[in-house]
Each structure stands twice: as C-alpha cells, then as structure tokens.
Amino acid sequence: MCIVIVNLKERQKSEGMVLCGQNDAEGSIVELLEPPAGSEAGDHVIFSGHDRKPEKILEEVVLMESDGVTPVKRNKKKVMQTALDRLLPSFVVNAAGKAAWGEVVWATAKGEITAPVVKNGIIK
C-alpha cells in the first residue's frame, strides 16, 4: 500500500504519482508514504480543517501566460497541475515521521499517513 496522486497531466504513460518521504534534497533515504493499517485502495487523503472541495479551490487559481498579463484559457488538468506545483514545496515529513502539509497532518478515515524511517524530511 502507498499514497498516490491520480489524474495528473500525463508526461509519459502513467496512472498517477507515488509519494515518498525523503530525508533531504540529496535523497539518501527515500521511502513510500504509508497509509494507516486497514487502508484500502481508493481511500481519500484528508487534511484536517480543509473541505474536500477541489473544484472550489481550483476556481481561485489564476493561470497566466508567460507575459504575466494574459489569462490562460482554463484547462482543469493544467490548473490542477499548477496547484500541485505550488503545494508540493509545503509537503513535508515532520519530526514524528508523519506526512504533513505545513502543520496539517495527512490522514485517511483510518488514521495518519507516515514515513516510518524519514524524520524532518520532504515529500516528493
């Protein structure tokens, strides 16, 4: 079992992006993020205090052409990828080995998502 982001813009034939905890930028330790015991394929990741309403959030993302002035025609997949690119730097493994978005620990209905070996790392 692992944590996967699905429905991303295809850069190559792919069904999704597997998320891993990594101890540092060099990646001397990399491990799959682990869902809690009893998890099943398709369980959703929950960010406590945040509704699971991506369409509402994506409506607020404004994409611009490289000139920084001209709005890009809204393409849901492109907007989602841009939002993910903006969020990814704030995805971390905290000191307790829990996957987090800033201070918000990732979870499913069955418990918290962890990286048992990596501590104070990043998520890639």
VMD Tcl script that builds the backbone (N, CA, C; Angstrom):
set m [mol new atoms 372]
animate dup $m
set s [atomselect $m all]
$s set {name element resname resid chain x y z} {
  {N N MET 1 A 0.853 -1.186 0.000}
  {CA C MET 1 A 0.000 0.000 0.000}
  {C C MET 1 A 0.893 1.241 0.000}
  {N N CYS 2 A 0.431 2.272 -0.710}
  {CA C CYS 2 A 1.174 3.526 -0.769}
  {C C CYS 2 A 0.197 4.670 -1.059}
  {N N ILE 3 A 0.715 5.889 -1.055}
  {CA C ILE 3 A -0.093 7.071 -1.334}
  {C C ILE 3 A 0.218 7.522 -2.762}
  {N N VAL 4 A -0.842 7.707 -3.569}
  {CA C VAL 4 A -0.681 8.061 -4.976}
  {C C VAL 4 A -1.595 9.235 -5.309}
  {N N ILE 5 A -1.061 10.204 -6.064}
  {CA C ILE 5 A -1.892 11.266 -6.628}
  {C C ILE 5 A -2.264 10.803 -8.025}
  {N N VAL 6 A -3.568 10.768 -8.299}
  {CA C VAL 6 A -4.037 10.288 -9.604}
  {C C VAL 6 A -4.573 11.442 -10.434}
  {N N ASN 7 A -4.785 11.163 -11.723}
  {CA C ASN 7 A -5.362 12.114 -12.666}
  {C C ASN 7 A -4.490 13.337 -12.912}
  {N N LEU 8 A -3.180 13.149 -12.926}
  {CA C LEU 8 A -2.278 14.242 -13.259}
  {C C LEU 8 A -2.118 14.325 -14.773}
  {N N LYS 9 A -1.645 15.474 -15.234}
  {CA C LYS 9 A -1.336 15.627 -16.650}
  {C C LYS 9 A -0.249 14.613 -17.003}
  {N N GLU 10 A -0.490 13.849 -18.047}
  {CA C GLU 10 A 0.471 12.820 -18.442}
  {C C GLU 10 A 1.704 13.425 -19.078}
  {N N ARG 11 A 2.861 13.132 -18.487}
  {CA C ARG 11 A 4.132 13.492 -19.107}
  {C C ARG 11 A 4.668 12.267 -19.835}
  {N N GLN 12 A 4.246 11.135 -19.374}
  {CA C GLN 12 A 4.519 9.856 -20.007}
  {C C GLN 12 A 3.381 8.937 -19.587}
  {N N LYS 13 A 3.285 7.758 -20.177}
  {CA C LYS 13 A 2.196 6.852 -19.811}
  {C C LYS 13 A 2.275 6.571 -18.309}
  {N N SER 14 A 1.217 6.920 -17.595}
  {CA C SER 14 A 1.237 6.835 -16.143}
  {C C SER 14 A -0.185 6.754 -15.606}
  {N N GLU 15 A -0.346 6.135 -14.468}
  {CA C GLU 15 A -1.641 6.078 -13.791}
  {C C GLU 15 A -1.682 7.010 -12.580}
  {N N GLY 16 A -0.545 7.628 -12.226}
  {CA C GLY 16 A -0.502 8.530 -11.088}
  {C C GLY 16 A 0.920 8.740 -10.619}
  {N N MET 17 A 1.063 9.517 -9.542}
  {CA C MET 17 A 2.371 9.816 -8.971}
  {C C MET 17 A 2.436 9.257 -7.555}
  {N N VAL 18 A 3.395 8.369 -7.303}
  {CA C VAL 18 A 3.597 7.786 -5.980}
  {C C VAL 18 A 4.328 8.808 -5.119}
  {N N LEU 19 A 3.868 9.026 -3.891}
  {CA C LEU 19 A 4.507 9.979 -2.997}
  {C C LEU 19 A 5.420 9.264 -2.002}
  {N N CYS 20 A 6.600 9.842 -1.828}
  {CA C CYS 20 A 7.609 9.273 -0.929}
  {C C CYS 20 A 8.103 10.329 0.035}
  {N N GLY 21 A 8.532 9.884 1.213}
  {CA C GLY 21 A 9.242 10.735 2.150}
  {C C GLY 21 A 10.717 10.648 1.808}
  {N N GLN 22 A 11.412 11.772 1.904}
  {CA C GLN 22 A 12.833 11.822 1.565}
  {C C GLN 22 A 13.523 12.631 2.651}
  {N N ASN 23 A 14.681 12.152 3.126}
  {CA C ASN 23 A 15.314 12.812 4.259}
  {C C ASN 23 A 15.947 14.156 3.928}
  {N N ASP 24 A 16.381 14.375 2.691}
  {CA C ASP 24 A 17.000 15.640 2.310}
  {C C ASP 24 A 16.980 15.777 0.795}
  {N N ALA 25 A 17.493 16.894 0.313}
  {CA C ALA 25 A 17.478 17.145 -1.125}
  {C C ALA 25 A 18.272 16.103 -1.911}
  {N N GLU 26 A 19.317 15.529 -1.304}
  {CA C GLU 26 A 20.120 14.515 -1.984}
  {C C GLU 26 A 19.403 13.177 -2.036}
  {N N GLY 27 A 18.457 12.947 -1.144}
  {CA C GLY 27 A 17.665 11.724 -1.162}
  {C C GLY 27 A 18.417 10.477 -0.764}
  {N N SER 28 A 19.269 10.577 0.256}
  {CA C SER 28 A 19.993 9.384 0.697}
  {C C SER 28 A 19.052 8.353 1.314}
  {N N ILE 29 A 17.904 8.797 1.817}
  {CA C ILE 29 A 16.863 7.881 2.291}
  {C C ILE 29 A 15.551 8.290 1.627}
  {N N VAL 30 A 14.934 7.350 0.933}
  {CA C VAL 30 A 13.641 7.582 0.288}
  {C C VAL 30 A 12.755 6.393 0.619}
  {N N GLU 31 A 11.519 6.665 1.067}
  {CA C GLU 31 A 10.593 5.572 1.368}
  {C C GLU 31 A 9.177 5.972 0.980}
  {N N LEU 32 A 8.387 4.976 0.620}
  {CA C LEU 32 A 6.988 5.221 0.299}
  {C C LEU 32 A 6.255 5.738 1.526}
  {N N LEU 33 A 5.363 6.704 1.342}
  {CA C LEU 33 A 4.480 7.103 2.432}
  {C C LEU 33 A 3.535 5.939 2.684}
  {N N GLU 34 A 3.292 5.655 3.952}
  {CA C GLU 34 A 2.456 4.509 4.318}
  {C C GLU 34 A 1.096 4.947 4.832}
  {N N PRO 35 A 0.039 4.401 4.249}
  {CA C PRO 35 A -1.294 4.662 4.796}
  {C C PRO 35 A -1.466 3.888 6.107}
  {N N PRO 36 A -2.433 4.275 6.920}
  {CA C PRO 36 A -2.647 3.573 8.182}
  {C C PRO 36 A -3.141 2.136 7.984}
  {N N ALA 37 A -2.951 1.327 9.012}
  {CA C ALA 37 A -3.424 -0.061 8.974}
  {C C ALA 37 A -4.915 -0.095 8.643}
  {N N GLY 38 A -5.296 -1.074 7.853}
  {CA C GLY 38 A -6.697 -1.233 7.476}
  {C C GLY 38 A -7.107 -0.425 6.264}
  {N N SER 39 A -6.174 0.316 5.670}
  {CA C SER 39 A -6.491 1.123 4.490}
  {C C SER 39 A -6.815 0.235 3.299}
  {N N GLU 40 A -7.583 0.792 2.387}
  {CA C GLU 40 A -7.941 0.094 1.158}
  {C C GLU 40 A -7.641 1.000 -0.023}
  {N N ALA 41 A -7.366 0.403 -1.167}
  {CA C ALA 41 A -7.131 1.176 -2.385}
  {C C ALA 41 A -8.308 2.117 -2.609}
  {N N GLY 42 A -8.007 3.370 -2.885}
  {CA C GLY 42 A -9.051 4.362 -3.148}
  {C C GLY 42 A -9.433 5.207 -1.951}
  {N N ASP 43 A -8.916 4.890 -0.743}
  {CA C ASP 43 A -9.198 5.744 0.411}
  {C C ASP 43 A -8.687 7.153 0.124}
  {N N HIS 44 A -9.438 8.159 0.520}
  {CA C HIS 44 A -9.058 9.550 0.282}
  {C C HIS 44 A -8.187 10.084 1.405}
  {N N VAL 45 A -7.241 10.936 1.018}
  {CA C VAL 45 A -6.415 11.636 2.000}
  {C C VAL 45 A -7.199 12.838 2.505}
  {N N ILE 46 A -7.152 13.037 3.810}
  {CA C ILE 46 A -7.886 14.116 4.472}
  {C C ILE 46 A -6.890 15.102 5.067}
  {N N PHE 47 A -7.170 16.390 4.899}
  {CA C PHE 47 A -6.388 17.447 5.527}
  {C C PHE 47 A -7.311 18.112 6.543}
  {N N SER 48 A -7.118 17.820 7.815}
  {CA C SER 48 A -7.994 18.308 8.874}
  {C C SER 48 A -8.209 19.819 8.770}
  {N N GLY 49 A -9.474 20.221 8.829}
  {CA C GLY 49 A -9.813 21.633 8.767}
  {C C GLY 49 A -10.015 22.156 7.353}
  {N N HIS 50 A -9.836 21.292 6.350}
  {CA C HIS 50 A -9.994 21.701 4.953}
  {C C HIS 50 A -11.013 20.782 4.285}
  {N N ASP 51 A -12.040 21.396 3.681}
  {CA C ASP 51 A -13.049 20.619 2.974}
  {C C ASP 51 A -12.453 19.974 1.738}
  {N N ARG 52 A -13.002 18.854 1.356}
  {CA C ARG 52 A -12.571 18.167 0.138}
  {C C ARG 52 A -13.387 18.713 -1.038}
  {N N LYS 53 A -13.082 19.948 -1.420}
  {CA C LYS 53 A -13.805 20.630 -2.497}
  {C C LYS 53 A -12.802 21.205 -3.495}
  {N N PRO 54 A -12.088 20.351 -4.249}
  {CA C PRO 54 A -11.054 20.884 -5.146}
  {C C PRO 54 A -11.573 21.820 -6.217}
  {N N GLU 55 A -12.797 21.608 -6.716}
  {CA C GLU 55 A -13.309 22.486 -7.759}
  {C C GLU 55 A -13.377 23.928 -7.260}
  {N N LYS 56 A -13.799 24.124 -6.015}
  {CA C LYS 56 A -13.893 25.461 -5.436}
  {C C LYS 56 A -12.502 26.092 -5.335}
  {N N ILE 57 A -11.533 25.312 -4.877}
  {CA C ILE 57 A -10.168 25.817 -4.747}
  {C C ILE 57 A -9.584 26.120 -6.121}
  {N N LEU 58 A -9.800 25.222 -7.073}
  {CA C LEU 58 A -9.229 25.407 -8.410}
  {C C LEU 58 A -9.797 26.622 -9.122}
  {N N GLU 59 A -11.041 26.995 -8.805}
  {CA C GLU 59 A -11.628 28.185 -9.414}
  {C C GLU 59 A -10.845 29.430 -9.027}
  {N N GLU 60 A -10.190 29.396 -7.856}
  {CA C GLU 60 A -9.454 30.561 -7.367}
  {C C GLU 60 A -8.048 30.655 -7.949}
  {N N VAL 61 A -7.568 29.572 -8.580}
  {CA C VAL 61 A -6.228 29.582 -9.166}
  {C C VAL 61 A -6.296 30.299 -10.502}
  {N N VAL 62 A -5.489 31.310 -10.657}
  {CA C VAL 62 A -5.456 32.061 -11.910}
  {C C VAL 62 A -4.157 31.722 -12.626}
  {N N LEU 63 A -4.274 31.239 -13.851}
  {CA C LEU 63 A -3.096 30.930 -14.656}
  {C C LEU 63 A -2.854 32.067 -15.628}
  {N N MET 64 A -1.577 32.405 -15.814}
  {CA C MET 64 A -1.211 33.466 -16.740}
  {C C MET 64 A -0.232 32.928 -17.777}
  {N N GLU 65 A -0.281 33.535 -18.945}
  {CA C GLU 65 A 0.718 33.237 -19.967}
  {C C GLU 65 A 2.069 33.716 -19.442}
  {N N SER 66 A 3.133 33.388 -20.150}
  {CA C SER 66 A 4.475 33.754 -19.704}
  {C C SER 66 A 4.662 35.269 -19.604}
  {N N ASP 67 A 3.797 36.050 -20.269}
  {CA C ASP 67 A 3.917 37.512 -20.174}
  {C C ASP 67 A 3.420 38.037 -18.823}
  {N N GLY 68 A 2.762 37.158 -18.019}
  {CA C GLY 68 A 2.280 37.555 -16.697}
  {C C GLY 68 A 1.042 38.418 -16.713}
  {N N VAL 69 A 0.471 38.663 -17.886}
  {CA C VAL 69 A -0.683 39.543 -18.010}
  {C C VAL 69 A -1.885 38.822 -18.607}
  {N N THR 70 A -1.650 38.014 -19.615}
  {CA C THR 70 A -2.724 37.364 -20.354}
  {C C THR 70 A -3.204 36.105 -19.655}
  {N N PRO 71 A -4.500 36.050 -19.260}
  {CA C PRO 71 A -5.014 34.825 -18.624}
  {C C PRO 71 A -5.005 33.650 -19.604}
  {N N VAL 72 A -4.740 32.487 -19.095}
  {CA C VAL 72 A -4.748 31.267 -19.891}
  {C C VAL 72 A -6.165 30.722 -19.899}
  {N N LYS 73 A -6.599 30.186 -21.038}
  {CA C LYS 73 A -7.898 29.526 -21.087}
  {C C LYS 73 A -7.881 28.424 -20.037}
  {N N ARG 74 A -8.918 28.344 -19.223}
  {CA C ARG 74 A -8.954 27.393 -18.109}
  {C C ARG 74 A -9.000 25.959 -18.625}
  {N N ASN 75 A -8.015 25.210 -18.223}
  {CA C ASN 75 A -7.911 23.793 -18.529}
  {C C ASN 75 A -7.787 23.105 -17.177}
  {N N LYS 76 A -8.803 22.347 -16.779}
  {CA C LYS 76 A -8.857 21.791 -15.429}
  {C C LYS 76 A -7.594 21.005 -15.076}
  {N N LYS 77 A -7.092 20.191 -16.012}
  {CA C LYS 77 A -5.882 19.417 -15.709}
  {C C LYS 77 A -4.685 20.329 -15.508}
  {N N LYS 78 A -4.576 21.384 -16.327}
  {CA C LYS 78 A -3.443 22.310 -16.193}
  {C C LYS 78 A -3.548 23.088 -14.891}
  {N N VAL 79 A -4.759 23.505 -14.528}
  {CA C VAL 79 A -4.965 24.216 -13.269}
  {C C VAL 79 A -4.599 23.306 -12.102}
  {N N MET 80 A -5.018 22.030 -12.145}
  {CA C MET 80 A -4.698 21.080 -11.076}
  {C C MET 80 A -3.192 20.889 -10.959}
  {N N GLN 81 A -2.500 20.748 -12.084}
  {CA C GLN 81 A -1.049 20.560 -12.059}
  {C C GLN 81 A -0.366 21.800 -11.482}
  {N N THR 82 A -0.833 22.991 -11.857}
  {CA C THR 82 A -0.253 24.228 -11.332}
  {C C THR 82 A -0.475 24.320 -9.826}
  {N N ALA 83 A -1.675 23.977 -9.366}
  {CA C ALA 83 A -1.952 23.993 -7.929}
  {C C ALA 83 A -1.034 23.013 -7.204}
  {N N LEU 84 A -0.846 21.822 -7.765}
  {CA C LEU 84 A 0.037 20.835 -7.154}
  {C C LEU 84 A 1.475 21.350 -7.116}
  {N N ASP 85 A 1.928 21.969 -8.195}
  {CA C ASP 85 A 3.288 22.521 -8.234}
  {C C ASP 85 A 3.483 23.565 -7.142}
  {N N ARG 86 A 2.431 24.338 -6.858}
  {CA C ARG 86 A 2.517 25.359 -5.807}
  {C C ARG 86 A 2.485 24.735 -4.408}
  {N N LEU 87 A 1.750 23.639 -4.251}
  {CA C LEU 87 A 1.617 22.997 -2.943}
  {C C LEU 87 A 2.801 22.111 -2.578}
  {N N LEU 88 A 3.393 21.452 -3.566}
  {CA C LEU 88 A 4.414 20.446 -3.302}
  {C C LEU 88 A 5.525 20.912 -2.358}
  {N N PRO 89 A 6.029 22.146 -2.469}
  {CA C PRO 89 A 7.088 22.564 -1.534}
  {C C PRO 89 A 6.659 22.598 -0.062}
  {N N SER 90 A 5.352 22.660 0.209}
  {CA C SER 90 A 4.894 22.689 1.601}
  {C C SER 90 A 4.533 21.301 2.125}
  {N N PHE 91 A 4.752 20.239 1.320}
  {CA C PHE 91 A 4.524 18.865 1.762}
  {C C PHE 91 A 5.794 18.362 2.431}
  {N N VAL 92 A 5.701 17.973 3.701}
  {CA C VAL 92 A 6.873 17.567 4.479}
  {C C VAL 92 A 6.586 16.297 5.276}
  {N N VAL 93 A 7.659 15.703 5.775}
  {CA C VAL 93 A 7.562 14.669 6.800}
  {C C VAL 93 A 8.052 15.352 8.074}
  {N N ASN 94 A 7.211 15.403 9.101}
  {CA C ASN 94 A 7.579 16.129 10.311}
  {C C ASN 94 A 8.500 15.305 11.217}
  {N N ALA 95 A 8.852 15.853 12.356}
  {CA C ALA 95 A 9.786 15.200 13.285}
  {C C ALA 95 A 9.250 13.877 13.816}
  {N N ALA 96 A 7.928 13.701 13.802}
  {CA C ALA 96 A 7.319 12.456 14.276}
  {C C ALA 96 A 7.157 11.434 13.143}
  {N N GLY 97 A 7.633 11.773 11.937}
  {CA C GLY 97 A 7.513 10.862 10.805}
  {C C GLY 97 A 6.138 10.842 10.171}
  {N N LYS 98 A 5.359 11.906 10.395}
  {CA C LYS 98 A 4.017 11.997 9.816}
  {C C LYS 98 A 4.035 12.898 8.591}
  {N N ALA 99 A 3.349 12.472 7.528}
  {CA C ALA 99 A 3.204 13.310 6.346}
  {C C ALA 99 A 2.373 14.523 6.726}
  {N N ALA 100 A 2.790 15.706 6.262}
  {CA C ALA 100 A 2.078 16.922 6.638}
  {C C ALA 100 A 2.107 17.932 5.498}
  {N N TRP 101 A 1.099 18.781 5.498}
  {CA C TRP 101 A 1.031 19.943 4.610}
  {C C TRP 101 A 1.197 21.130 5.540}
  {N N GLY 102 A 2.390 21.660 5.616}
  {CA C GLY 102 A 2.694 22.659 6.633}
  {C C GLY 102 A 2.554 21.997 7.990}
  {N N GLU 103 A 1.628 22.468 8.795}
  {CA C GLU 103 A 1.391 21.886 10.125}
  {C C GLU 103 A 0.259 20.861 10.135}
  {N N VAL 104 A -0.458 20.731 9.024}
  {CA C VAL 104 A -1.626 19.842 8.956}
  {C C VAL 104 A -1.181 18.428 8.580}
  {N N VAL 105 A -1.408 17.469 9.481}
  {CA C VAL 105 A -1.016 16.080 9.243}
  {C C VAL 105 A -1.994 15.425 8.272}
  {N N TRP 106 A -1.432 14.660 7.323}
  {CA C TRP 106 A -2.251 13.928 6.358}
  {C C TRP 106 A -2.852 12.712 7.043}
  {N N ALA 107 A -4.073 12.372 6.682}
  {CA C ALA 107 A -4.730 11.209 7.278}
  {C C ALA 107 A -5.731 10.632 6.287}
  {N N THR 108 A -6.240 9.472 6.632}
  {CA C THR 108 A -7.412 8.906 5.970}
  {C C THR 108 A -8.418 8.711 7.097}
  {N N ALA 109 A -9.572 8.183 6.788}
  {CA C ALA 109 A -10.565 7.910 7.828}
  {C C ALA 109 A -10.045 6.881 8.833}
  {N N LYS 110 A -8.997 6.147 8.456}
  {CA C LYS 110 A -8.472 5.091 9.330}
  {C C LYS 110 A -7.256 5.510 10.159}
  {N N GLY 111 A -6.737 6.716 9.946}
  {CA C GLY 111 A -5.603 7.177 10.740}
  {C C GLY 111 A -4.632 8.025 9.935}
  {N N GLU 112 A -3.457 8.289 10.534}
  {CA C GLU 112 A -2.467 9.183 9.932}
  {C C GLU 112 A -1.546 8.469 8.946}
  {N N ILE 113 A -1.046 9.235 7.989}
  {CA C ILE 113 A -0.119 8.734 6.970}
  {C C ILE 113 A 1.300 9.010 7.452}
  {N N THR 114 A 2.172 8.019 7.345}
  {CA C THR 114 A 3.506 8.142 7.922}
  {C C THR 114 A 4.624 7.764 6.947}
  {N N ALA 115 A 5.816 8.151 7.347}
  {CA C ALA 115 A 7.068 7.700 6.731}
  {C C ALA 115 A 7.887 7.181 7.921}
  {N N PRO 116 A 7.844 5.895 8.196}
  {CA C PRO 116 A 8.424 5.355 9.428}
  {C C PRO 116 A 9.915 5.623 9.643}
  {N N VAL 117 A 10.705 5.767 8.563}
  {CA C VAL 117 A 12.142 5.988 8.727}
  {C C VAL 117 A 12.498 7.460 8.629}
  {N N VAL 118 A 11.962 8.157 7.656}
  {CA C VAL 118 A 12.301 9.556 7.425}
  {C C VAL 118 A 11.683 10.436 8.501}
  {N N LYS 119 A 12.496 11.345 9.039}
  {CA C LYS 119 A 12.045 12.358 10.002}
  {C C LYS 119 A 12.555 13.711 9.525}
  {N N ASN 120 A 11.754 14.769 9.688}
  {CA C ASN 120 A 12.158 16.109 9.254}
  {C C ASN 120 A 12.605 16.110 7.803}
  {N N GLY 121 A 11.785 15.546 6.941}
  {CA C GLY 121 A 12.136 15.442 5.528}
  {C C GLY 121 A 11.150 16.155 4.635}
  {N N ILE 122 A 11.238 15.812 3.371}
  {CA C ILE 122 A 10.348 16.392 2.369}
  {C C ILE 122 A 9.544 15.287 1.719}
  {N N ILE 123 A 8.490 15.664 1.016}
  {CA C ILE 123 A 7.691 14.696 0.266}
  {C C ILE 123 A 7.872 14.997 -1.207}
  {N N LYS 124 A 8.150 13.964 -1.943}
  {CA C LYS 124 A 8.350 14.102 -3.401}
  {C C LYS 124 A 7.550 13.054 -4.107}
}
mol reanalyze $m
mol bondsrecalc $m
mol representation Tube
mol addrep $m
